[in-house]
């Protein structure tokens, strides 16, 4: 008996000493046999994997966490913008200038929320796009999918298994507990702003317990707090800490088990703080090399991007192509799935030369060659490399099917003038100003694209330099 007790004590002390040794002298698994090349490859993949999550979180942070930000409202609350965007709106790159936003950062960690939308009169286009933390567009409510008759939709996280209350039109399931909701409502003209505001005021997010008139649920606790958003974090090994905090709010898809296991080899584990001091200098250097290689690849792909229409969608449609997901976030975070809206555009002219405001261009759509859209199409101008709207004397940032006074040629062609200065009073109705002494690109958005557009049968013309 004494021997048995003695053995148990020895075993306990051995295990305790082992755990203490691990906690005080932790060496990452990379130091225990993984080559530097493997560490670099894992870090590169993880950086690309996390890139869209990081910049998605930037928007969520400004909306729901950073109380000093002008965009702050808190979680599960709408913030609506009743005017078209201007060059002062720099939170999101390639911002949409046709349909003013109603946005909300949603946290369904504790319970679902109910989205309530009103009946929208006439043929006014609106859409509610649900984007999870990964940046997958997992659901839609709006003119195309659910119609304009209004409704109530329950938005639930991956762990919710409750009963659907009465009056709910549909349950929308997210892979992540953090969600960003991007609502867009068509604005016809400046005189239409009061009507737009009335609609936006009726967009509501209601916590489930309030909807069912029950007590509030227990608050879910996470191991790591949501971090302060710092741009510099994603250029250093600190990106691992940020990623570990964000991954707490996700579910692990079965297709990513091996990927997540590889990430763990360099300390990427949901809810576990990353301490770089416990890793060898060689490992840190290999991780930094992976970050540099990932940045280089992303920049290279981004510079050659011509068509982003297939870069946005569900996990199933994107087929876990993490590089494409990162390219999409860098090119234009919160782009729509192509069935909702197709985006195309260019940063080069017909001769494959960069577009620059020192030159004059025309964009000509021959008769019968405009993009077919159930709702409307528009072209928006952006400066490069920032991808923000372009300050100009007529305060026009986009042009398209809804532009008042747009003129067609006698033969039915439509010509858009891409000039930094006026093309002449008789042509200003078709003028989309470009930035002086700067490179630029433009994005053509097609809302309610028809099959030829969705299937790439229709091709956008490229600008022609005016000699």
C-alpha angles and dihedrals in degrees: 000000000000089000090052092051090047092052092049091051092049091048091049092049092047093051091045092050091047092052091046091050091050093050095045100038102029114170118187118243088250088067088051099065112312114123122240090244091056091049090051092049092050092047091049092052093044093050091052091044092052099039097089091043091053095052092041086055090051089064093043091049092053091046103044113010112031100076093188094057118105089229094054119125103139131246122318095017130111124236111194130196114207100190133060115269121266135195089273090068102090105148093097126036120234089015117200113250101185105064116035114231134249105188136179136180106220128201115189096171092117102030142336123274129221119232111209119192126181130232107274115213125228124354096316109147120231135162138184110207118196114206120182125214091270087056095247112147095230101171144008135207118183150077095323101042108027104011131232099288095099129238151169124265128188114221113203136181127231096271101047115114102162130130119275110245123228119276096035115131096197142351115234113204121206128196089217136048092224114070134170117214118203114192120188125190123185116248112201099191141328089276088059093064096098090054091048092052092052090055095045092051089061095057104104138181112201124187110238094241090055092048092051093036093237131137116280114268126246114278114250114233124215127202093232127040119233105269130239106261112248123171091212093059092076093055094059140046085274086084086081092061091049091047092049090054093048095045089064087074094054137077118230111246114222089238090062103052094106091042093053090047089055091048090054089061089072097039101272102141125142112256096003116117114234115229110191091192089072092060126080120254089245092056093048090049091051091050091050089051089053090052091051092049091048092051091049093051093047093049091048094052092043094053091054095046115127104158125028097175094110097044097082128065146076126329088257094053094045092046094215092295096160095181091056089048089054092046089052092052092048095045097045123338115221097023115170127252108263094248087062099040135347121217124201134149142130147248092197136061131236089281092052092251121139114265111246132178092231087073133062122231140180124210107205126195109191117223110289093013101099114119113269110240131172090210113016146296132229142179120223126194124223135180122234139270092006096049094216129138117280121248110230140163096253096044091233114146100163140022133194151107093335096047111120115237098013107166129215125205118253089256092053098258119137117219122192116197114220100194133142088218131039115289087212133292093272090057102039091097087070097038122121105184119228127206117268116245092357139106114244145179134201132215124214112207120196115194115204093007117204124229097272089056096043092048095046094245090124113066126202116234118237126233118269119217113239109230 
